[in-house]
Amino acid sequence: MQALELQAEVTKNREICLKLPHDIEYGTVRVIVLYEPKKSQNRTATRRQFGQFKGQIEISEDFDDTLPDTFWSGENA
């Protein structure tokens, strides 16, 4: 088996036409198509705004407290 890399254009009908070198014999071949999808142009980049979620998140007072041994052993799971 040999590999051959060619560049081709995809038509509006989603077809690819390739002209192969003369030393390739006719018959069945396996074709692998690699492509990079275009990024959607419909999306508009939204910038994050510092503090936009202020007051919407609460952290409990015991957040930094040590977890009980039952948490680590899975006894009360």
N, CA, C and O atoms as a Tripos MOL2 file, in Angstrom:
@<TRIPOS>MOLECULE
protein
  308   307    77     0     0
PROTEIN
NO_CHARGES

@<TRIPOS>ATOM
      1 N           0.8540   -1.1650    0.0000 N.3       1 MET1
      2 CA          0.0000    0.0000    0.0000 C.3       1 MET1
      3 C           0.9020    1.2320    0.0000 C.2       1 MET1
      4 O           1.9260    1.2650    0.6830 O.2       1 MET1
      5 N           0.5190    2.2180   -0.7550 N.am      2 GLN2
      6 CA          1.2480    3.4720   -0.8210 C.3       2 GLN2
      7 C           0.2900    4.6150   -0.5220 C.2       2 GLN2
      8 O          -0.9210    4.4880   -0.7000 O.2       2 GLN2
      9 N           0.8410    5.7190   -0.0710 N.am      3 ALA3
     10 CA          0.0300    6.9030    0.2100 C.3       3 ALA3
     11 C           0.4000    7.9960   -0.7750 C.2       3 ALA3
     12 O           1.5510    8.1160   -1.1930 O.2       3 ALA3
     13 N          -0.5730    8.7730   -1.1280 N.am      4 LEU4
     14 CA         -0.3840    9.8730   -2.0600 C.3       4 LEU4
     15 C          -1.1690   11.0550   -1.5070 C.2       4 LEU4
     16 O          -2.3490   10.9230   -1.1840 O.2       4 LEU4
     17 N          -0.5250   12.1980   -1.3980 N.am      5 GLU5
     18 CA         -1.2170   13.3820   -0.8930 C.3       5 GLU5
     19 C          -1.4600   14.3510   -2.0390 C.2       5 GLU5
     20 O          -0.5270   14.7760   -2.7210 O.2       5 GLU5
     21 N          -2.7240   14.6940   -2.2410 N.am      6 LEU6
     22 CA         -3.1220   15.6460   -3.2750 C.3       6 LEU6
     23 C          -4.0070   16.7040   -2.6360 C.2       6 LEU6
     24 O          -4.6900   16.4290   -1.6490 O.2       6 LEU6
     25 N          -4.0010   17.8770   -3.1720 N.am      7 GLN7
     26 CA         -4.8950   18.9210   -2.7040 C.3       7 GLN7
     27 C          -6.0290   19.0470   -3.7100 C.2       7 GLN7
     28 O          -5.8030   19.0210   -4.9200 O.2       7 GLN7
     29 N          -7.2500   19.1830   -3.2050 N.am      8 ALA8
     30 CA         -8.4100   19.2600   -4.0910 C.3       8 ALA8
     31 C          -9.4050   20.2610   -3.5340 C.2       8 ALA8
     32 O          -9.3800   20.5960   -2.3500 O.2       8 ALA8
     33 N         -10.2710   20.7260   -4.4020 N.am      9 GLU9
     34 CA        -11.3370   21.6400   -4.0160 C.3       9 GLU9
     35 C         -12.6500   20.8670   -3.9300 C.2       9 GLU9
     36 O         -12.9110   19.9800   -4.7440 O.2       9 GLU9
     37 N         -13.4610   21.2030   -2.9560 N.am     10 VAL10
     38 CA        -14.7790   20.6010   -2.8200 C.3      10 VAL10
     39 C         -15.7620   21.5090   -3.5460 C.2      10 VAL10
     40 O         -15.7950   22.7160   -3.3020 O.2      10 VAL10
     41 N         -16.5630   20.9290   -4.4400 N.am     11 THR11
     42 CA        -17.5320   21.7190   -5.2090 C.3      11 THR11
     43 C         -18.7500   22.0310   -4.3510 C.2      11 THR11
     44 O         -18.8790   21.5330   -3.2320 O.2      11 THR11
     45 N         -19.6480   22.8660   -4.8880 N.am     12 LYS12
     46 CA        -20.8860   23.1900   -4.1740 C.3      12 LYS12
     47 C         -21.7370   21.9500   -3.9570 C.2      12 LYS12
     48 O         -22.5470   21.9060   -3.0310 O.2      12 LYS12
     49 N         -21.5580   20.9390   -4.8050 N.am     13 ASN13
     50 CA        -22.2970   19.6800   -4.6700 C.3      13 ASN13
     51 C         -21.6090   18.7160   -3.7190 C.2      13 ASN13
     52 O         -22.0100   17.5590   -3.5960 O.2      13 ASN13
     53 N         -20.5600   19.2040   -3.0410 N.am     14 ARG14
     54 CA        -19.7650   18.4060   -2.1050 C.3      14 ARG14
     55 C         -19.0840   17.2310   -2.8050 C.2      14 ARG14
     56 O         -19.0690   16.1090   -2.2990 O.2      14 ARG14
     57 N         -18.5230   17.5160   -3.9770 N.am     15 GLU15
     58 CA        -17.7970   16.5130   -4.7480 C.3      15 GLU15
     59 C         -16.3290   16.9230   -4.8570 C.2      15 GLU15
     60 O         -15.9880   18.1050   -4.8090 O.2      15 GLU15
     61 N         -15.4870   15.9290   -5.0020 N.am     16 ILE16
     62 CA        -14.0600   16.1630   -5.2010 C.3      16 ILE16
     63 C         -13.6540   15.4690   -6.4920 C.2      16 ILE16
     64 O         -13.9470   14.2890   -6.6800 O.2      16 ILE16
     65 N         -12.9890   16.1850   -7.3740 N.am     17 CYS17
     66 CA        -12.4690   15.6060   -8.6070 C.3      17 CYS17
     67 C         -10.9480   15.5730   -8.5030 C.2      17 CYS17
     68 O         -10.3120   16.5980   -8.2570 O.2      17 CYS17
     69 N         -10.3750   14.3950   -8.6920 N.am     18 LEU18
     70 CA         -8.9280   14.2280   -8.5920 C.3      18 LEU18
     71 C          -8.3740   13.7160   -9.9070 C.2      18 LEU18
     72 O          -8.9810   12.8600  -10.5490 O.2      18 LEU18
     73 N          -7.2550   14.2210  -10.2990 N.am     19 LYS19
     74 CA         -6.5340   13.7020  -11.4490 C.3      19 LYS19
     75 C          -5.2810   13.0300  -10.8860 C.2      19 LYS19
     76 O          -4.4060   13.6910  -10.3260 O.2      19 LYS19
     77 N          -5.2100   11.7220  -11.0420 N.am     20 LEU20
     78 CA         -4.1110   10.9490  -10.4680 C.3      20 LEU20
     79 C          -2.9540   10.8260  -11.4490 C.2      20 LEU20
     80 O          -3.1500   10.9170  -12.6610 O.2      20 LEU20
     81 N          -1.7470   10.6190  -10.9250 N.am     21 PRO21
     82 CA         -0.5920   10.4220  -11.8020 C.3      21 PRO21
     83 C          -0.7740    9.1890  -12.6910 C.2      21 PRO21
     84 O          -1.5240    8.2790  -12.3390 O.2      21 PRO21
     85 N          -0.0970    9.1550  -13.8320 N.am     22 HIS22
     86 CA         -0.2520    8.0710  -14.8140 C.3      22 HIS22
     87 C           0.2450    6.7230  -14.3140 C.2      22 HIS22
     88 O          -0.1930    5.6920  -14.8260 O.2      22 HIS22
     89 N           1.1310    6.6890  -13.3450 N.am     23 ASP23
     90 CA          1.6720    5.4110  -12.8870 C.3      23 ASP23
     91 C           0.7410    4.6640  -11.9340 C.2      23 ASP23
     92 O           1.0630    3.5590  -11.4980 O.2      23 ASP23
     93 N          -0.3980    5.2470  -11.6090 N.am     24 ILE24
     94 CA         -1.3750    4.5660  -10.7530 C.3      24 ILE24
     95 C          -2.3180    3.7730  -11.6520 C.2      24 ILE24
     96 O          -2.9420    4.3280  -12.5560 O.2      24 ILE24
     97 N          -2.4140    2.4710  -11.3960 N.am     25 GLU25
     98 CA         -3.2730    1.6070  -12.2080 C.3      25 GLU25
     99 C          -4.7330    1.8060  -11.8450 C.2      25 GLU25
    100 O          -5.0530    2.1680  -10.7130 O.2      25 GLU25
    101 N          -5.6130    1.5710  -12.7950 N.am     26 TYR26
    102 CA         -7.0300    1.7240  -12.5350 C.3      26 TYR26
    103 C          -7.5210    0.5500  -11.6890 C.2      26 TYR26
    104 O          -6.9200   -0.5250  -11.6910 O.2      26 TYR26
    105 N          -8.5900    0.7640  -10.9850 N.am     27 GLY27
    106 CA         -9.1700   -0.2430  -10.0970 C.3      27 GLY27
    107 C          -9.7230    0.4350   -8.8550 C.2      27 GLY27
    108 O          -9.9020    1.6530   -8.8250 O.2      27 GLY27
    109 N          -9.9840   -0.3410   -7.8620 N.am     28 THR28
    110 CA        -10.5550    0.1740   -6.6230 C.3      28 THR28
    111 C          -9.4470    0.7180   -5.7260 C.2      28 THR28
    112 O          -8.3950    0.0980   -5.5700 O.2      28 THR28
    113 N          -9.7000    1.8650   -5.1490 N.am     29 VAL29
    114 CA         -8.7580    2.4750   -4.2120 C.3      29 VAL29
    115 C          -9.5120    2.8660   -2.9450 C.2      29 VAL29
    116 O         -10.7400    2.9560   -2.9260 O.2      29 VAL29
    117 N          -8.7580    3.0870   -1.9200 N.am     30 ARG30
    118 CA         -9.3400    3.5800   -0.6690 C.3      30 ARG30
    119 C          -8.9800    5.0520   -0.5520 C.2      30 ARG30
    120 O          -7.8110    5.4170   -0.6780 O.2      30 ARG30
    121 N          -9.9730    5.8970   -0.3130 N.am     31 VAL31
    122 CA         -9.7550    7.3390   -0.2310 C.3      31 VAL31
    123 C         -10.0570    7.8030    1.1890 C.2      31 VAL31
    124 O         -11.1030    7.4690    1.7450 O.2      31 VAL31
    125 N          -9.1480    8.5680    1.7700 N.am     32 ILE32
    126 CA         -9.3420    9.1510    3.0880 C.3      32 ILE32
    127 C          -9.3430   10.6700    2.9040 C.2      32 ILE32
    128 O          -8.4180   11.2330    2.3180 O.2      32 ILE32
    129 N         -10.3720   11.3120    3.4030 N.am     33 VAL33
    130 CA        -10.4930   12.7660    3.2630 C.3      33 VAL33
    131 C         -10.2490   13.4080    4.6220 C.2      33 VAL33
    132 O         -10.9400   13.1000    5.5930 O.2      33 VAL33
    133 N          -9.2770   14.2880    4.6860 N.am     34 LEU34
    134 CA         -9.0030   15.0520    5.9000 C.3      34 LEU34
    135 C          -9.3860   16.5020    5.6300 C.2      34 LEU34
    136 O          -9.0250   17.0540    4.5910 O.2      34 LEU34
    137 N         -10.0990   17.1080    6.5350 N.am     35 TYR35
    138 CA        -10.4770   18.5040    6.3340 C.3      35 TYR35
    139 C         -10.5770   19.2040    7.6800 C.2      35 TYR35
    140 O         -10.7540   18.5650    8.7170 O.2      35 TYR35
    141 N         -10.4650   20.5010    7.6490 N.am     36 GLU36
    142 CA        -10.6420   21.3260    8.8300 C.3      36 GLU36
    143 C         -11.9270   22.1200    8.6470 C.2      36 GLU36
    144 O         -12.0200   22.9580    7.7510 O.2      36 GLU36
    145 N         -12.9210   21.8570    9.4980 N.am     37 PRO37
    146 CA        -14.1880   22.5860    9.3630 C.3      37 PRO37
    147 C         -13.9690   24.0780    9.5760 C.2      37 PRO37
    148 O         -13.1620   24.4950   10.4070 O.2      37 PRO37
    149 N         -14.7020   24.8610    8.8150 N.am     38 LYS38
    150 CA        -14.6450   26.3090    8.9900 C.3      38 LYS38
    151 C         -15.3290   26.6670   10.2960 C.2      38 LYS38
    152 O         -16.3200   26.0460   10.6800 O.2      38 LYS38
    153 N         -14.8040   27.6500   10.9610 N.am     39 LYS39
    154 CA        -15.4410   28.1170   12.1810 C.3      39 LYS39
    155 C         -16.7110   28.8680   11.8140 C.2      39 LYS39
    156 O         -16.7490   29.6230   10.8430 O.2      39 LYS39
    157 N         -17.7340   28.6470   12.5990 N.am     40 SER40
    158 CA        -19.0230   29.2880   12.3350 C.3      40 SER40
    159 C         -18.8700   30.7970   12.4170 C.2      40 SER40
    160 O         -18.3390   31.3310   13.3910 O.2      40 SER40
    161 N         -19.3400   31.4690   11.3890 N.am     41 GLN41
    162 CA        -19.2510   32.9150   11.3620 C.3      41 GLN41
    163 C         -20.4880   33.5670   11.9630 C.2      41 GLN41
    164 O         -20.5520   34.7880   12.1040 O.2      41 GLN41
    165 N         -21.4790   32.7360   12.3190 N.am     42 ASN42
    166 CA        -22.6950   33.2680   12.9230 C.3      42 ASN42
    167 C         -22.4810   33.6440   14.3850 C.2      42 ASN42
    168 O         -23.2130   34.4630   14.9410 O.2      42 ASN42
    169 N         -21.4890   33.0480   14.9840 N.am     43 ARG43
    170 CA        -21.2290   33.3190   16.3900 C.3      43 ARG43
    171 C         -20.4850   34.6430   16.5390 C.2      43 ARG43
    172 O         -19.5290   34.9230   15.8160 O.2      43 ARG43
    173 N         -20.9300   35.4220   17.4610 N.am     44 THR44
    174 CA        -20.2070   36.6380   17.7630 C.3      44 THR44
    175 C         -19.5270   36.4400   19.1070 C.2      44 THR44
    176 O         -20.1480   35.9740   20.0630 O.2      44 THR44
    177 N         -18.2910   36.7830   19.1770 N.am     45 ALA45
    178 CA        -17.5380   36.6020   20.4110 C.3      45 ALA45
    179 C         -18.0740   37.5610   21.4680 C.2      45 ALA45
    180 O         -18.1790   38.7660   21.2420 O.2      45 ALA45
    181 N         -18.4070   36.9990   22.6210 N.am     46 THR46
    182 CA        -18.8630   37.8380   23.7220 C.3      46 THR46
    183 C         -17.7590   37.9050   24.7530 C.2      46 THR46
    184 O         -17.1900   36.8850   25.1430 O.2      46 THR46
    185 N         -17.4710   39.0860   25.1770 N.am     47 ARG47
    186 CA        -16.4290   39.2770   26.1760 C.3      47 ARG47
    187 C         -17.0360   39.1150   27.5560 C.2      47 ARG47
    188 O         -18.1550   39.5560   27.8180 O.2      47 ARG47
    189 N         -16.2840   38.4780   28.4250 N.am     48 ARG48
    190 CA        -16.7280   38.3360   29.8010 C.3      48 ARG48
    191 C         -16.5680   39.6700   30.5170 C.2      48 ARG48
    192 O         -15.6230   40.4210   30.2760 O.2      48 ARG48
    193 N         -17.5050   39.9350   31.3890 N.am     49 GLN49
    194 CA        -17.4620   41.1780   32.1290 C.3      49 GLN49
    195 C         -17.1860   40.8620   33.5870 C.2      49 GLN49
    196 O         -17.9070   40.0850   34.2130 O.2      49 GLN49
    197 N         -16.1330   41.4720   34.1230 N.am     50 PHE50
    198 CA        -15.7640   41.2380   35.5120 C.3      50 PHE50
    199 C         -16.9250   41.6380   36.4230 C.2      50 PHE50
    200 O         -17.4800   42.7290   36.2980 O.2      50 PHE50
    201 N         -17.2790   40.7390   37.3370 N.am     51 GLY51
    202 CA        -18.3330   41.0280   38.3080 C.3      51 GLY51
    203 C         -19.7370   40.8160   37.7970 C.2      51 GLY51
    204 O         -20.6960   41.2190   38.4570 O.2      51 GLY51
    205 N         -19.8900   40.1910   36.6320 N.am     52 GLN52
    206 CA        -21.2380   40.0510   36.0750 C.3      52 GLN52
    207 C         -22.1270   39.1110   36.8870 C.2      52 GLN52
    208 O         -23.3510   39.1700   36.7740 O.2      52 GLN52
    209 N         -21.5230   38.2430   37.7070 N.am     53 PHE53
    210 CA        -22.3150   37.3220   38.5290 C.3      53 PHE53
    211 C         -22.2350   37.6620   40.0140 C.2      53 PHE53
    212 O         -22.5400   36.8230   40.8610 O.2      53 PHE53
    213 N         -21.8280   38.8800   40.3300 N.am     54 LYS54
    214 CA        -21.6910   39.3070   41.7140 C.3      54 LYS54
    215 C         -23.0300   39.1700   42.4360 C.2      54 LYS54
    216 O         -24.0670   39.6140   41.9440 O.2      54 LYS54
    217 N         -22.9820   38.5420   43.6220 N.am     55 GLY55
    218 CA        -24.1870   38.3800   44.4280 C.3      55 GLY55
    219 C         -25.0090   37.1620   44.0620 C.2      55 GLY55
    220 O         -26.0110   36.8880   44.7230 O.2      55 GLY55
    221 N         -24.6260   36.4210   43.0360 N.am     56 GLN56
    222 CA        -25.3910   35.2480   42.6150 C.3      56 GLN56
    223 C         -24.7930   33.9470   43.1440 C.2      56 GLN56
    224 O         -25.4010   32.8860   43.0070 O.2      56 GLN56
    225 N         -23.6250   34.0210   43.7370 N.am     57 ILE57
    226 CA        -22.9560   32.8260   44.2520 C.3      57 ILE57
    227 C         -22.6970   33.0180   45.7370 C.2      57 ILE57
    228 O         -22.2280   34.0740   46.1630 O.2      57 ILE57
    229 N         -23.0060   31.9880   46.5250 N.am     58 GLU58
    230 CA        -22.7550   32.0500   47.9580 C.3      58 GLU58
    231 C         -21.8400   30.9050   48.3600 C.2      58 GLU58
    232 O         -22.0160   29.7730   47.9110 O.2      58 GLU58
    233 N         -20.8720   31.2020   49.2010 N.am     59 ILE59
    234 CA        -19.9730   30.1800   49.7390 C.3      59 ILE59
    235 C         -20.2750   30.0660   51.2250 C.2      59 ILE59
    236 O         -20.3040   31.0650   51.9440 O.2      59 ILE59
    237 N         -20.4990   28.8360   51.6760 N.am     60 SER60
    238 CA        -20.8750   28.6480   53.0700 C.3      60 SER60
    239 C         -19.7170   28.9940   53.9980 C.2      60 SER60
    240 O         -18.5530   28.9850   53.6000 O.2      60 SER60
    241 N         -20.0640   29.2980   55.2360 N.am     61 GLU61
    242 CA        -19.0620   29.7000   56.2250 C.3      61 GLU61
    243 C         -18.0570   28.5870   56.5100 C.2      61 GLU61
    244 O         -16.9020   28.8720   56.8280 O.2      61 GLU61
    245 N         -18.4800   27.3070   56.4010 N.am     62 ASP62
    246 CA        -17.5800   26.1920   56.7300 C.3      62 ASP62
    247 C         -16.8350   25.6630   55.4970 C.2      62 ASP62
    248 O         -16.3610   24.5270   55.5100 O.2      62 ASP62
    249 N         -16.7270   26.4490   54.4600 N.am     63 PHE63
    250 CA        -16.0750   26.0250   53.2130 C.3      63 PHE63
    251 C         -14.6510   25.5210   53.4420 C.2      63 PHE63
    252 O         -14.2580   24.5100   52.8600 O.2      63 PHE63
    253 N         -13.8830   26.1990   54.2690 N.am     64 ASP64
    254 CA        -12.4880   25.8320   54.5090 C.3      64 ASP64
    255 C         -12.3010   24.8320   55.6410 C.2      64 ASP64
    256 O         -11.1690   24.4390   55.9220 O.2      64 ASP64
    257 N         -13.3730   24.4100   56.2940 N.am     65 ASP65
    258 CA        -13.2580   23.4530   57.4010 C.3      65 ASP65
    259 C         -12.7990   22.0900   56.8880 C.2      65 ASP65
    260 O         -13.0140   21.7400   55.7280 O.2      65 ASP65
    261 N         -12.1690   21.3360   57.7730 N.am     66 THR66
    262 CA        -11.7080   19.9880   57.4450 C.3      66 THR66
    263 C         -12.9140   19.0690   57.2170 C.2      66 THR66
    264 O         -13.8950   19.1280   57.9570 O.2      66 THR66
    265 N         -12.8320   18.2380   56.2060 N.am     67 LEU67
    266 CA        -13.9140   17.2910   55.9350 C.3      67 LEU67
    267 C         -13.8300   16.1290   56.9120 C.2      67 LEU67
    268 O         -12.7340   15.7320   57.3060 O.2      67 LEU67
    269 N         -14.9790   15.5760   57.3090 N.am     68 PRO68
    270 CA        -14.9760   14.4640   58.2760 C.3      68 PRO68
    271 C         -14.4040   13.1880   57.6490 C.2      68 PRO68
    272 O         -14.3930   13.0320   56.4280 O.2      68 PRO68
    273 N         -13.9320   12.2830   58.5070 N.am     69 ASP69
    274 CA        -13.3690   11.0140   58.0370 C.3      69 ASP69
    275 C         -14.3900   10.1960   57.2490 C.2      69 ASP69
    276 O         -14.0200    9.4580   56.3350 O.2      69 ASP69
    277 N         -15.6710   10.3210   57.5960 N.am     70 THR70
    278 CA        -16.6990    9.5620   56.8770 C.3      70 THR70
    279 C         -16.7800    9.9950   55.4070 C.2      70 THR70
    280 O         -17.1670    9.2060   54.5460 O.2      70 THR70
    281 N         -16.4160   11.2410   55.1290 N.am     71 PHE71
    282 CA        -16.3950   11.7000   53.7510 C.3      71 PHE71
    283 C         -15.3510   10.9330   52.9490 C.2      71 PHE71
    284 O         -15.6230   10.4890   51.8340 O.2      71 PHE71
    285 N         -14.1610   10.7770   53.5120 N.am     72 TRP72
    286 CA        -13.0560   10.1280   52.8150 C.3      72 TRP72
    287 C         -13.2290    8.6080   52.7390 C.2      72 TRP72
    288 O         -12.7710    7.9730   51.7880 O.2      72 TRP72
    289 N         -13.8940    8.0280   53.7460 N.am     73 SER73
    290 CA        -14.0670    6.5710   53.7420 C.3      73 SER73
    291 C         -15.2950    6.1450   52.9580 C.2      73 SER73
    292 O         -15.4140    4.9750   52.5940 O.2      73 SER73
    293 N         -16.2010    7.0570   52.6940 N.am     74 GLY74
    294 CA        -17.4050    6.7510   51.9310 C.3      74 GLY74
    295 C         -18.4640    6.0250   52.7290 C.2      74 GLY74
    296 O         -19.3440    5.3930   52.1450 O.2      74 GLY74
    297 N         -18.4040    6.0990   54.0600 N.am     75 GLU75
    298 CA        -19.3330    5.3840   54.8970 C.3      75 GLU75
    299 C         -20.7810    5.8590   54.7420 C.2      75 GLU75
    300 O         -21.7010    5.0410   54.7560 O.2      75 GLU75
    301 N         -20.9870    7.1260   54.6000 N.am     76 ASN76
    302 CA        -22.3580    7.6720   54.5120 C.3      76 ASN76
    303 C         -22.7340    8.0050   53.0730 C.2      76 ASN76
    304 O         -23.4960    8.9420   52.8390 O.2      76 ASN76
    305 N         -22.2210    7.2650   52.1230 N.am     77 ALA77
    306 CA        -22.4820    7.5670   50.7160 C.3      77 ALA77
    307 C         -23.8170    7.1010   50.2700 C.2      77 ALA77
    308 O         -24.1800    7.2850   49.1080 O.2      77 ALA77
@<TRIPOS>BOND
     1     1     2 1
     2     2     3 1
     3     3     4 2
     4     3     5 am
     5     5     6 1
     6     6     7 1
     7     7     8 2
     8     7     9 am
     9     9    10 1
    10    10    11 1
    11    11    12 2
    12    11    13 am
    13    13    14 1
    14    14    15 1
    15    15    16 2
    16    15    17 am
    17    17    18 1
    18    18    19 1
    19    19    20 2
    20    19    21 am
    21    21    22 1
    22    22    23 1
    23    23    24 2
    24    23    25 am
    25    25    26 1
    26    26    27 1
    27    27    28 2
    28    27    29 am
    29    29    30 1
    30    30    31 1
    31    31    32 2
    32    31    33 am
    33    33    34 1
    34    34    35 1
    35    35    36 2
    36    35    37 am
    37    37    38 1
    38    38    39 1
    39    39    40 2
    40    39    41 am
    41    41    42 1
    42    42    43 1
    43    43    44 2
    44    43    45 am
    45    45    46 1
    46    46    47 1
    47    47    48 2
    48    47    49 am
    49    49    50 1
    50    50    51 1
    51    51    52 2
    52    51    53 am
    53    53    54 1
    54    54    55 1
    55    55    56 2
    56    55    57 am
    57    57    58 1
    58    58    59 1
    59    59    60 2
    60    59    61 am
    61    61    62 1
    62    62    63 1
    63    63    64 2
    64    63    65 am
    65    65    66 1
    66    66    67 1
    67    67    68 2
    68    67    69 am
    69    69    70 1
    70    70    71 1
    71    71    72 2
    72    71    73 am
    73    73    74 1
    74    74    75 1
    75    75    76 2
    76    75    77 am
    77    77    78 1
    78    78    79 1
    79    79    80 2
    80    79    81 am
    81    81    82 1
    82    82    83 1
    83    83    84 2
    84    83    85 am
    85    85    86 1
    86    86    87 1
    87    87    88 2
    88    87    89 am
    89    89    90 1
    90    90    91 1
    91    91    92 2
    92    91    93 am
    93    93    94 1
    94    94    95 1
    95    95    96 2
    96    95    97 am
    97    97    98 1
    98    98    99 1
    99    99   100 2
   100    99   101 am
   101   101   102 1
   102   102   103 1
   103   103   104 2
   104   103   105 am
   105   105   106 1
   106   106   107 1
   107   107   108 2
   108   107   109 am
   109   109   110 1
   110   110   111 1
   111   111   112 2
   112   111   113 am
   113   113   114 1
   114   114   115 1
   115   115   116 2
   116   115   117 am
   117   117   118 1
   118   118   119 1
   119   119   120 2
   120   119   121 am
   121   121   122 1
   122   122   123 1
   123   123   124 2
   124   123   125 am
   125   125   126 1
   126   126   127 1
   127   127   128 2
   128   127   129 am
   129   129   130 1
   130   130   131 1
   131   131   132 2
   132   131   133 am
   133   133   134 1
   134   134   135 1
   135   135   136 2
   136   135   137 am
   137   137   138 1
   138   138   139 1
   139   139   140 2
   140   139   141 am
   141   141   142 1
   142   142   143 1
   143   143   144 2
   144   143   145 am
   145   145   146 1
   146   146   147 1
   147   147   148 2
   148   147   149 am
   149   149   150 1
   150   150   151 1
   151   151   152 2
   152   151   153 am
   153   153   154 1
   154   154   155 1
   155   155   156 2
   156   155   157 am
   157   157   158 1
   158   158   159 1
   159   159   160 2
   160   159   161 am
   161   161   162 1
   162   162   163 1
   163   163   164 2
   164   163   165 am
   165   165   166 1
   166   166   167 1
   167   167   168 2
   168   167   169 am
   169   169   170 1
   170   170   171 1
   171   171   172 2
   172   171   173 am
   173   173   174 1
   174   174   175 1
   175   175   176 2
   176   175   177 am
   177   177   178 1
   178   178   179 1
   179   179   180 2
   180   179   181 am
   181   181   182 1
   182   182   183 1
   183   183   184 2
   184   183   185 am
   185   185   186 1
   186   186   187 1
   187   187   188 2
   188   187   189 am
   189   189   190 1
   190   190   191 1
   191   191   192 2
   192   191   193 am
   193   193   194 1
   194   194   195 1
   195   195   196 2
   196   195   197 am
   197   197   198 1
   198   198   199 1
   199   199   200 2
   200   199   201 am
   201   201   202 1
   202   202   203 1
   203   203   204 2
   204   203   205 am
   205   205   206 1
   206   206   207 1
   207   207   208 2
   208   207   209 am
   209   209   210 1
   210   210   211 1
   211   211   212 2
   212   211   213 am
   213   213   214 1
   214   214   215 1
   215   215   216 2
   216   215   217 am
   217   217   218 1
   218   218   219 1
   219   219   220 2
   220   219   221 am
   221   221   222 1
   222   222   223 1
   223   223   224 2
   224   223   225 am
   225   225   226 1
   226   226   227 1
   227   227   228 2
   228   227   229 am
   229   229   230 1
   230   230   231 1
   231   231   232 2
   232   231   233 am
   233   233   234 1
   234   234   235 1
   235   235   236 2
   236   235   237 am
   237   237   238 1
   238   238   239 1
   239   239   240 2
   240   239   241 am
   241   241   242 1
   242   242   243 1
   243   243   244 2
   244   243   245 am
   245   245   246 1
   246   246   247 1
   247   247   248 2
   248   247   249 am
   249   249   250 1
   250   250   251 1
   251   251   252 2
   252   251   253 am
   253   253   254 1
   254   254   255 1
   255   255   256 2
   256   255   257 am
   257   257   258 1
   258   258   259 1
   259   259   260 2
   260   259   261 am
   261   261   262 1
   262   262   263 1
   263   263   264 2
   264   263   265 am
   265   265   266 1
   266   266   267 1
   267   267   268 2
   268   267   269 am
   269   269   270 1
   270   270   271 1
   271   271   272 2
   272   271   273 am
   273   273   274 1
   274   274   275 1
   275   275   276 2
   276   275   277 am
   277   277   278 1
   278   278   279 1
   279   279   280 2
   280   279   281 am
   281   281   282 1
   282   282   283 1
   283   283   284 2
   284   283   285 am
   285   285   286 1
   286   286   287 1
   287   287   288 2
   288   287   289 am
   289   289   290 1
   290   290   291 1
   291   291   292 2
   292   291   293 am
   293   293   294 1
   294   294   295 1
   295   295   296 2
   296   295   297 am
   297   297   298 1
   298   298   299 1
   299   299   300 2
   300   299   301 am
   301   301   302 1
   302   302   303 1
   303   303   304 2
   304   303   305 am
   305   305   306 1
   306   306   307 1
   307   307   308 2
@<TRIPOS>SUBSTRUCTURE
     1 MET1         2 RESIDUE 1 A MET
     2 GLN2         6 RESIDUE 1 A GLN
     3 ALA3        10 RESIDUE 1 A ALA
     4 LEU4        14 RESIDUE 1 A LEU
     5 GLU5        18 RESIDUE 1 A GLU
     6 LEU6        22 RESIDUE 1 A LEU
     7 GLN7        26 RESIDUE 1 A GLN
     8 ALA8        30 RESIDUE 1 A ALA
     9 GLU9        34 RESIDUE 1 A GLU
    10 VAL10       38 RESIDUE 1 A VAL
    11 THR11       42 RESIDUE 1 A THR
    12 LYS12       46 RESIDUE 1 A LYS
    13 ASN13       50 RESIDUE 1 A ASN
    14 ARG14       54 RESIDUE 1 A ARG
    15 GLU15       58 RESIDUE 1 A GLU
    16 ILE16       62 RESIDUE 1 A ILE
    17 CYS17       66 RESIDUE 1 A CYS
    18 LEU18       70 RESIDUE 1 A LEU
    19 LYS19       74 RESIDUE 1 A LYS
    20 LEU20       78 RESIDUE 1 A LEU
    21 PRO21       82 RESIDUE 1 A PRO
    22 HIS22       86 RESIDUE 1 A HIS
    23 ASP23       90 RESIDUE 1 A ASP
    24 ILE24       94 RESIDUE 1 A ILE
    25 GLU25       98 RESIDUE 1 A GLU
    26 TYR26      102 RESIDUE 1 A TYR
    27 GLY27      106 RESIDUE 1 A GLY
    28 THR28      110 RESIDUE 1 A THR
    29 VAL29      114 RESIDUE 1 A VAL
    30 ARG30      118 RESIDUE 1 A ARG
    31 VAL31      122 RESIDUE 1 A VAL
    32 ILE32      126 RESIDUE 1 A ILE
    33 VAL33      130 RESIDUE 1 A VAL
    34 LEU34      134 RESIDUE 1 A LEU
    35 TYR35      138 RESIDUE 1 A TYR
    36 GLU36      142 RESIDUE 1 A GLU
    37 PRO37      146 RESIDUE 1 A PRO
    38 LYS38      150 RESIDUE 1 A LYS
    39 LYS39      154 RESIDUE 1 A LYS
    40 SER40      158 RESIDUE 1 A SER
    41 GLN41      162 RESIDUE 1 A GLN
    42 ASN42      166 RESIDUE 1 A ASN
    43 ARG43      170 RESIDUE 1 A ARG
    44 THR44      174 RESIDUE 1 A THR
    45 ALA45      178 RESIDUE 1 A ALA
    46 THR46      182 RESIDUE 1 A THR
    47 ARG47      186 RESIDUE 1 A ARG
    48 ARG48      190 RESIDUE 1 A ARG
    49 GLN49      194 RESIDUE 1 A GLN
    50 PHE50      198 RESIDUE 1 A PHE
    51 GLY51      202 RESIDUE 1 A GLY
    52 GLN52      206 RESIDUE 1 A GLN
    53 PHE53      210 RESIDUE 1 A PHE
    54 LYS54      214 RESIDUE 1 A LYS
    55 GLY55      218 RESIDUE 1 A GLY
    56 GLN56      222 RESIDUE 1 A GLN
    57 ILE57      226 RESIDUE 1 A ILE
    58 GLU58      230 RESIDUE 1 A GLU
    59 ILE59      234 RESIDUE 1 A ILE
    60 SER60      238 RESIDUE 1 A SER
    61 GLU61      242 RESIDUE 1 A GLU
    62 ASP62      246 RESIDUE 1 A ASP
    63 PHE63      250 RESIDUE 1 A PHE
    64 ASP64      254 RESIDUE 1 A ASP
    65 ASP65      258 RESIDUE 1 A ASP
    66 THR66      262 RESIDUE 1 A THR
    67 LEU67      266 RESIDUE 1 A LEU
    68 PRO68      270 RESIDUE 1 A PRO
    69 ASP69      274 RESIDUE 1 A ASP
    70 THR70      278 RESIDUE 1 A THR
    71 PHE71      282 RESIDUE 1 A PHE
    72 TRP72      286 RESIDUE 1 A TRP
    73 SER73      290 RESIDUE 1 A SER
    74 GLY74      294 RESIDUE 1 A GLY
    75 GLU75      298 RESIDUE 1 A GLU
    76 ASN76      302 RESIDUE 1 A ASN
    77 ALA77      306 RESIDUE 1 A ALA
